[in-house]
Amino acid sequence: MAIKKKADKPSGRRGKPTPTFKVTENTLLMDFLIKNLPDKNKNNIKTLLKDGQVNVNDLVITKFNHPLTTGQKVEISWHKRPSSVTYQGLSIIYEDNHLILIDKFPGILAIATDKGNQLTAYNTLSNHVKIQGADRKVFVVHRLDRETSGLMMYCKSQLIQAQLQKNWHQVITERAYLAVVEGHPANNKGTIKSYLKENKALLMYSTEDETDAQLAITHYQTLNTNKHYSMLKVNPETGRKNQIRVHMQDIGHPIVGDRKYGSTTNPIGRLGLHAWVLAFIHPVTQKPMRFESTIPKKFSQLFAENSTETKE
């Protein structure tokens, strides 16, 4: 499958060749750069790192104390890297040796289905990491529905995948969605709790019967309203299939564009659900990380006029 990469590798500055060095002994990146870039001082090198201009084996590295091993390739770019790399259907907003964070566009599958060779985020990322090495792979950590946009995490090893999935609720410190719904919830804030099951038509539904069902808890807060619609911040405490979509239907305010779960309107031409914030403890470095994607323009434009912003 051909992948169109919008952010191309930058060329040298004013015809100056891009420096490429081979690592001949184990060392730290800063020490290596000081030795191989004698015309740069430490502050110059820290700027190169901060601006994403240092590659190790074709992967952007920003940490000065990154360990290097014999045989690796270090490359210096004379231009700042773009803040994200965009492919058809997604943007990579963060990448290191263990994780890839993407902003998925609506209409793109997270993983392949049994319906043939379709464009998926998984396939795109698989091709992306093979640039770093033919044996490189990506692994799914969690999923978004095809029509839902926003932040997703993939990882680069089965060990990290298992670790994240096993400790998901301990690792994730914040997860927020934006939902554009029909009408106006009676309360500006609320919590929805039910047990979810799937029927023969593959539709999820809420029930009070705990038998063969999964507990689902969703918190919401109204951020903005206009005459016909509301934009909610939604924090799912659990991560069940179609949970937010079902719970919005349960309170009588289905997500716009969601005919599957009760919507009768589609003012933005897409499903009104976006994975907005994802914060977590990095599984390797143990450092807290937080990512917030841009609010989709179609969401903002719907509330640009005659809207009422709700204060906390």
Sine and cosine of phi, psi and omega as CSV:
sin_phi,cos_phi,sin_psi,cos_psi,sin_omega,cos_omega
0.00,0.00,0.76,-0.65,-0.01,-1.00
-0.98,0.18,0.77,-0.64,0.01,-1.00
-0.92,-0.39,0.80,-0.60,0.03,-1.00
-1.00,-0.05,0.88,-0.47,0.00,-1.00
-0.98,-0.18,0.90,-0.44,-0.09,-1.00
-0.98,0.20,-0.49,0.87,-0.02,-1.00
-0.99,-0.17,0.99,-0.14,-0.06,-1.00
-0.98,0.18,0.35,-0.94,0.03,-1.00
-0.91,0.41,0.80,-0.60,-0.07,-1.00
-0.93,0.38,0.48,-0.88,0.02,-1.00
-1.00,0.03,0.06,-1.00,0.00,-1.00
-0.93,0.37,0.33,-0.95,-0.04,-1.00
-1.00,0.09,0.86,-0.50,0.04,-1.00
0.78,0.62,0.66,0.75,0.04,-1.00
0.99,0.15,-0.08,1.00,0.00,-1.00
-0.94,0.34,0.78,-0.62,-0.06,-1.00
-0.90,0.43,0.48,-0.88,0.04,-1.00
-0.97,0.23,0.88,-0.47,-0.03,-1.00
-0.92,0.38,0.73,-0.68,0.06,-1.00
-0.76,-0.65,0.76,-0.65,-0.06,-1.00
-0.81,-0.58,0.55,-0.83,0.08,-1.00
-0.98,-0.18,0.74,-0.67,0.02,-1.00
-0.99,0.17,0.84,-0.55,-0.06,-1.00
-0.96,-0.28,-0.14,0.99,0.06,-1.00
-0.41,-0.91,0.42,-0.91,0.01,-1.00
-0.91,0.42,0.74,-0.67,-0.04,-1.00
-0.30,-0.95,-0.02,-1.00,0.10,-0.99
-0.99,-0.13,0.48,-0.88,-0.11,-0.99
-0.86,0.51,-0.69,0.72,-0.02,-1.00
-0.87,0.49,-0.72,0.69,0.01,-1.00
-0.87,0.49,-0.65,0.76,0.00,-1.00
-0.90,0.44,-0.68,0.73,-0.03,-1.00
-0.94,0.34,-0.64,0.77,0.05,-1.00
-0.86,0.51,-0.66,0.75,-0.02,-1.00
-0.93,0.36,-0.62,0.78,-0.13,-0.99
-0.99,-0.12,-0.16,0.99,0.07,-1.00
-0.83,-0.55,0.95,0.32,-0.11,-0.99
-0.91,0.43,-0.31,0.95,0.01,-1.00
-1.00,0.04,0.04,1.00,0.00,-1.00
-0.91,-0.41,0.68,-0.73,0.11,-0.99
-1.00,-0.03,-0.01,-1.00,-0.07,-1.00
-0.88,0.47,-0.63,0.78,0.01,-1.00
-0.91,0.42,-0.64,0.76,0.07,-1.00
-0.86,0.51,-0.69,0.73,-0.05,-1.00
-0.93,0.36,-0.63,0.78,0.05,-1.00
-0.89,0.46,-0.57,0.82,0.06,-1.00
-0.92,0.40,-0.68,0.73,0.05,-1.00
-0.85,0.52,-0.68,0.74,0.01,-1.00
-0.91,0.41,-0.73,0.68,-0.03,-1.00
-0.87,0.50,-0.60,0.80,-0.05,-1.00
-1.00,0.05,0.14,0.99,0.07,-1.00
0.94,0.34,0.56,0.83,-0.08,-1.00
-0.97,-0.23,0.15,0.99,0.01,-1.00
-0.88,-0.47,0.83,-0.56,0.02,-1.00
-0.94,-0.34,0.68,-0.73,0.18,-0.98
-0.86,-0.51,0.90,-0.43,-0.08,-1.00
0.78,0.63,0.71,0.70,0.07,-1.00
0.93,0.37,0.28,0.96,0.07,-1.00
-0.89,-0.45,0.78,-0.62,0.00,-1.00
-0.92,0.40,0.79,-0.62,0.02,-1.00
-0.86,-0.51,0.73,-0.69,-0.03,-1.00
-0.90,-0.44,-0.13,0.99,-0.05,-1.00
-1.00,-0.04,0.81,-0.59,-0.05,-1.00
-0.92,0.38,-0.43,0.90,-0.04,-1.00
-0.99,-0.14,0.37,0.93,0.05,-1.00
-0.90,0.44,0.78,-0.63,-0.02,-1.00
-0.97,0.24,0.69,-0.72,0.07,-1.00
-0.95,-0.32,0.55,-0.83,0.04,-1.00
-0.84,-0.54,0.44,-0.90,-0.04,-1.00
-0.80,0.60,0.72,-0.69,0.04,-1.00
0.99,-0.17,-0.26,0.97,0.02,-1.00
-0.95,0.30,0.35,-0.94,0.01,-1.00
-0.92,-0.38,0.76,-0.65,0.04,-1.00
-0.91,-0.42,0.78,-0.62,-0.05,-1.00
-0.79,-0.62,0.65,-0.76,0.00,-1.00
-0.94,-0.35,0.78,-0.63,0.11,-0.99
-0.99,-0.17,0.59,-0.81,0.02,-1.00
-1.00,-0.03,0.11,0.99,0.05,-1.00
-0.82,-0.58,0.51,-0.86,0.12,-0.99
-0.89,0.46,0.64,-0.77,0.07,-1.00
-0.97,0.26,0.50,-0.86,0.13,-0.99
-0.90,0.45,0.47,-0.88,-0.04,-1.00
-0.91,0.40,-0.36,0.93,0.05,-1.00
-0.55,-0.84,0.40,-0.92,0.09,-1.00
-0.95,-0.31,0.80,-0.60,-0.11,-0.99
-0.94,-0.35,0.78,-0.63,0.14,-0.99
-0.91,-0.41,0.07,-1.00,0.10,-1.00
-0.90,0.43,0.90,-0.43,0.08,-1.00
0.99,-0.12,-0.16,0.99,-0.02,-1.00
-0.27,-0.96,0.34,-0.94,0.18,-0.98
-0.86,-0.52,0.71,-0.71,0.14,-0.99
-1.00,0.08,0.88,-0.47,-0.06,-1.00
-0.97,-0.24,-0.27,0.96,0.07,-1.00
-0.38,-0.93,0.62,-0.78,0.06,-1.00
-0.46,-0.89,0.68,-0.73,0.18,-0.98
-0.67,-0.74,-0.30,-0.95,-0.06,-1.00
-0.95,0.30,-0.14,0.99,-0.10,-0.99
-0.84,-0.54,-0.54,0.84,-0.14,-0.99
-0.77,-0.64,0.43,-0.90,0.21,-0.98
-0.75,-0.67,0.81,-0.59,0.08,-1.00
-0.95,-0.30,0.76,-0.65,0.00,-1.00
-0.83,-0.56,0.36,-0.93,0.21,-0.98
-0.95,-0.32,0.97,-0.25,-0.08,-1.00
-0.99,0.11,0.67,-0.74,0.03,-1.00
-0.99,0.10,0.43,-0.90,0.03,-1.00
-0.91,0.41,0.57,-0.82,0.02,-1.00
1.00,-0.06,-0.04,1.00,-0.02,-1.00
-0.96,-0.26,0.77,-0.64,0.05,-1.00
-0.94,0.33,0.60,-0.80,0.06,-1.00
-0.96,0.28,-0.65,0.76,0.02,-1.00
-0.66,-0.75,0.18,-0.98,-0.04,-1.00
-0.95,0.32,0.45,-0.89,0.12,-0.99
-0.91,-0.41,-0.04,-1.00,0.01,-1.00
-1.00,0.05,0.23,0.97,-0.07,-1.00
-0.99,-0.12,0.26,0.97,0.09,-1.00
0.92,-0.40,-0.21,-0.98,-0.08,-1.00
-1.00,0.08,1.00,-0.01,-0.01,-1.00
-0.95,-0.33,0.37,-0.93,0.09,-1.00
-0.93,0.38,0.82,-0.57,0.04,-1.00
-0.72,-0.70,0.43,-0.90,0.08,-1.00
-0.88,0.47,-0.62,0.79,-0.02,-1.00
-0.88,0.48,-0.73,0.68,-0.01,-1.00
-0.90,0.43,-0.65,0.76,0.02,-1.00
-0.87,0.48,-0.71,0.70,-0.01,-1.00
-0.94,0.35,-0.55,0.84,0.06,-1.00
-0.87,0.49,-0.69,0.72,0.07,-1.00
-0.91,0.41,-0.61,0.79,-0.01,-1.00
-0.89,0.47,-0.73,0.68,-0.08,-1.00
-0.96,0.28,-0.36,0.93,0.03,-1.00
-0.92,0.38,-0.33,0.95,0.12,-0.99
-0.89,0.45,-0.53,0.85,-0.03,-1.00
-0.99,0.13,-0.23,0.97,0.00,-1.00
0.26,-0.96,0.70,-0.72,-0.10,-1.00
-0.88,0.47,-0.40,0.92,-0.04,-1.00
-1.00,-0.08,0.05,1.00,-0.04,-1.00
-0.96,0.29,0.57,-0.82,-0.01,-1.00
-0.66,-0.75,0.30,-0.95,0.14,-0.99
-0.86,-0.51,0.42,-0.91,-0.05,-1.00
-0.73,-0.68,0.64,-0.77,-0.03,-1.00
-0.97,0.25,0.73,-0.68,0.06,-1.00
-0.98,-0.22,-0.73,0.68,0.05,-1.00
-0.51,-0.86,0.04,-1.00,-0.12,-0.99
-0.75,-0.66,0.36,-0.93,0.23,-0.97
-0.83,-0.56,0.53,-0.85,0.10,-0.99
-0.86,0.51,0.42,-0.91,-0.04,-1.00
-0.81,0.59,-0.70,0.72,-0.09,-1.00
-1.00,0.05,-0.07,1.00,0.06,-1.00
-1.00,0.04,0.72,-0.70,0.03,-1.00
-0.98,-0.19,0.15,-0.99,0.17,-0.99
0.88,-0.47,-0.34,-0.94,-0.22,-0.98
-0.98,0.22,0.74,-0.67,0.09,-1.00
-0.68,-0.73,0.49,-0.87,0.03,-1.00
-0.90,-0.44,0.72,-0.69,0.19,-0.98
-0.85,-0.53,0.28,-0.96,0.05,-1.00
-0.75,-0.67,0.11,-0.99,-0.16,-0.99
-0.93,-0.37,0.16,0.99,0.06,-1.00
-0.47,-0.88,0.46,-0.89,0.04,-1.00
-0.92,0.40,-0.52,0.85,0.00,-1.00
-0.90,0.44,-0.73,0.69,0.03,-1.00
-0.91,0.40,-0.64,0.77,0.04,-1.00
-0.84,0.54,-0.76,0.65,-0.01,-1.00
-0.89,0.45,-0.65,0.76,0.00,-1.00
-0.89,0.45,-0.71,0.71,0.00,-1.00
-0.92,0.39,-0.70,0.71,-0.04,-1.00
-0.93,0.36,-0.57,0.82,0.01,-1.00
-0.94,0.34,-0.59,0.80,-0.09,-1.00
-0.92,-0.40,0.49,0.87,-0.13,-0.99
-0.79,0.61,-0.74,0.68,-0.09,-1.00
-0.95,0.31,-0.38,0.93,0.08,-1.00
-1.00,0.09,-0.54,0.84,-0.05,-1.00
-0.97,0.24,-0.68,0.74,-0.06,-1.00
-0.98,0.18,0.86,-0.51,-0.01,-1.00
-0.98,-0.19,-0.33,0.94,0.05,-1.00
-0.37,-0.93,0.71,-0.70,0.07,-1.00
-0.58,-0.81,0.90,-0.44,-0.07,-1.00
-0.73,-0.68,0.62,-0.79,0.07,-1.00
-0.89,-0.45,0.36,-0.93,0.24,-0.97
-0.95,-0.30,0.76,-0.66,0.02,-1.00
-0.79,-0.61,0.82,-0.57,0.13,-0.99
-1.00,-0.09,0.88,-0.47,-0.11,-0.99
-0.86,-0.51,0.34,-0.94,0.07,-1.00
-0.97,0.25,0.69,-0.72,0.07,-1.00
0.97,0.24,-0.33,-0.94,-0.09,-1.00
-0.70,-0.71,0.90,-0.43,0.06,-1.00
-0.83,0.56,0.60,-0.80,-0.06,-1.00
-0.88,0.48,-0.58,0.82,0.01,-1.00
-0.93,-0.38,0.63,-0.77,0.01,-1.00
-0.92,0.40,-0.46,0.89,0.06,-1.00
-0.75,-0.66,0.48,-0.88,0.03,-1.00
-0.13,-0.99,0.18,-0.98,0.05,-1.00
-0.76,-0.65,0.72,-0.69,0.02,-1.00
-0.91,-0.40,0.76,-0.65,-0.03,-1.00
-0.71,-0.71,0.78,-0.63,0.05,-1.00
-0.36,-0.93,0.09,-1.00,0.14,-0.99
-0.96,-0.27,0.73,-0.68,-0.08,-1.00
-0.96,-0.28,0.68,-0.73,0.11,-0.99
-0.76,-0.65,0.25,-0.97,0.05,-1.00
-0.89,-0.46,0.75,-0.66,-0.01,-1.00
-1.00,-0.01,-0.05,-1.00,-0.07,-1.00
-0.92,0.40,-0.39,0.92,0.03,-1.00
-1.00,0.05,0.18,0.98,0.02,-1.00
0.92,0.40,0.42,0.91,0.09,-1.00
-0.99,-0.11,0.71,-0.71,0.09,-1.00
-0.99,0.12,0.54,-0.84,0.03,-1.00
-0.50,-0.87,0.41,-0.91,-0.02,-1.00
-1.00,0.02,0.58,-0.81,0.04,-1.00
-0.53,-0.85,0.38,-0.92,0.10,-0.99
-1.00,-0.02,-0.15,0.99,0.01,-1.00
-0.99,0.15,0.89,-0.45,-0.06,-1.00
-0.98,0.21,-0.18,0.98,-0.07,-1.00
-0.90,0.43,0.83,-0.56,0.02,-1.00
0.80,0.61,0.54,0.84,0.00,-1.00
-0.83,-0.55,0.28,-0.96,-0.01,-1.00
-0.89,-0.45,0.75,-0.66,0.04,-1.00
-0.91,0.41,0.72,-0.69,0.02,-1.00
-0.75,-0.67,0.75,-0.66,-0.01,-1.00
-0.76,-0.65,0.80,-0.61,-0.03,-1.00
-0.76,-0.65,0.77,-0.63,0.09,-1.00
-0.96,-0.26,0.61,-0.79,0.02,-1.00
-0.64,-0.76,0.37,-0.93,0.04,-1.00
-0.54,-0.84,0.74,-0.67,0.01,-1.00
-0.97,0.23,0.81,-0.59,0.03,-1.00
-0.98,-0.19,-0.56,0.83,-0.12,-0.99
-0.37,-0.93,0.51,-0.86,0.06,-1.00
-0.63,-0.78,0.39,-0.92,0.26,-0.97
-0.73,-0.68,-0.34,-0.94,-0.13,-0.99
-0.88,0.47,-0.61,0.79,-0.14,-0.99
-0.89,-0.45,-0.27,0.96,-0.17,-0.99
-0.69,-0.72,0.28,-0.96,0.07,-1.00
-0.74,-0.67,0.55,-0.83,0.14,-0.99
-0.94,-0.33,0.85,-0.53,-0.07,-1.00
-0.93,-0.37,0.57,-0.82,0.27,-0.96
-1.00,-0.02,0.81,-0.58,-0.10,-1.00
-0.85,-0.52,0.79,-0.61,0.04,-1.00
-0.89,-0.45,0.97,-0.23,0.05,-1.00
-0.97,0.23,0.86,-0.52,0.04,-1.00
-0.97,0.24,-0.49,0.87,0.09,-1.00
-0.89,-0.46,0.19,-0.98,-0.08,-1.00
-0.82,-0.58,0.87,0.49,-0.03,-1.00
-1.00,0.08,0.37,-0.93,0.03,-1.00
-0.85,0.53,0.79,-0.61,0.04,-1.00
0.83,0.56,0.40,0.92,-0.11,-0.99
-0.84,0.55,-0.78,0.62,-0.06,-1.00
-0.90,0.44,-0.66,0.75,-0.03,-1.00
-0.89,0.46,-0.69,0.73,0.02,-1.00
-0.92,0.39,-0.70,0.72,-0.05,-1.00
-0.92,0.38,-0.56,0.83,0.08,-1.00
-0.92,0.39,-0.62,0.78,0.09,-1.00
-0.90,0.44,-0.63,0.78,-0.03,-1.00
-0.87,0.50,-0.59,0.81,-0.03,-1.00
-1.00,-0.01,0.14,0.99,0.07,-1.00
0.99,0.11,0.27,0.96,-0.01,-1.00
-0.72,-0.70,0.95,0.30,-0.04,-1.00
-0.89,0.45,0.41,-0.91,0.03,-1.00
-0.93,0.36,0.70,-0.71,-0.02,-1.00
-0.86,0.51,0.60,-0.80,0.00,-1.00
0.98,0.22,0.09,1.00,-0.07,-1.00
-0.97,-0.26,0.96,0.30,0.00,-1.00
-0.87,0.49,-0.50,0.87,-0.01,-1.00
-0.87,0.50,-0.53,0.85,-0.04,-1.00
-0.83,-0.57,0.71,0.70,0.28,-0.96
0.99,-0.11,-0.06,1.00,-0.02,-1.00
-0.96,0.27,0.61,-0.79,0.06,-1.00
-0.90,-0.44,0.02,1.00,-0.01,-1.00
-0.76,-0.65,0.35,-0.94,0.03,-1.00
-0.50,-0.87,0.94,0.35,-0.09,-1.00
-0.95,0.32,-0.25,0.97,-0.05,-1.00
-0.92,-0.39,0.04,1.00,0.07,-1.00
0.94,0.34,0.37,0.93,0.01,-1.00
-0.26,-0.96,0.16,-0.99,0.11,-0.99
-0.92,0.38,0.75,-0.66,-0.07,-1.00
-1.00,0.07,0.80,0.61,-0.01,-1.00
-0.71,-0.71,0.77,-0.64,-0.09,-1.00
-0.63,-0.78,0.80,-0.59,0.06,-1.00
-0.97,0.23,0.97,-0.25,-0.27,-0.96
-1.00,-0.04,-0.74,0.67,-0.09,-1.00
-0.78,-0.62,0.68,-0.73,0.11,-0.99
-0.65,-0.76,0.89,-0.45,0.02,-1.00
-0.81,-0.59,0.60,-0.80,-0.10,-1.00
-0.32,-0.95,0.24,-0.97,0.14,-0.99
-1.00,-0.05,0.84,-0.54,-0.04,-1.00
-0.86,0.52,0.78,-0.63,-0.11,-0.99
-0.91,0.40,-0.31,0.95,-0.01,-1.00
-0.96,-0.30,-0.80,0.60,-0.05,-1.00
-0.98,0.18,-0.32,0.95,-0.05,-1.00
0.91,0.41,0.28,0.96,0.03,-1.00
-1.00,0.05,0.61,-0.79,0.07,-1.00
-0.95,0.32,0.68,-0.73,0.00,-1.00
-0.74,-0.68,0.61,-0.79,-0.01,-1.00
-0.63,-0.78,0.75,-0.66,0.00,-1.00
-0.80,-0.60,0.68,-0.74,0.03,-1.00
-0.74,-0.67,0.87,-0.50,-0.04,-1.00
-1.00,0.06,0.29,-0.96,0.01,-1.00
-0.94,0.35,0.66,-0.75,0.06,-1.00
-0.91,0.42,0.78,-0.63,0.00,-1.00
-0.82,0.58,0.68,-0.73,-0.05,-1.00
-0.84,0.54,-0.62,0.78,-0.02,-1.00
-0.90,0.44,-0.52,0.86,0.07,-1.00
-0.92,0.38,-0.77,0.63,-0.06,-1.00
-0.90,0.44,-0.68,0.74,-0.06,-1.00
-0.90,0.44,-0.53,0.85,0.01,-1.00
-0.90,0.44,-0.48,0.88,-0.04,-1.00
-0.94,-0.34,0.23,0.97,-0.07,-1.00
-0.94,0.35,-0.51,0.86,-0.03,-1.00
-0.85,-0.53,0.57,-0.82,0.07,-1.00
0.82,0.58,0.62,0.79,0.01,-1.00
-0.96,-0.29,0.31,-0.95,0.04,-1.00
-0.82,-0.58,0.91,-0.42,0.01,-1.00
-0.98,0.17,0.76,-0.65,-0.02,-1.00
-1.00,-0.01,0.82,-0.57,0.02,-1.00
-1.00,0.09,0.55,-0.83,0.05,-1.00
-0.96,0.28,0.00,0.00,0.00,0.00
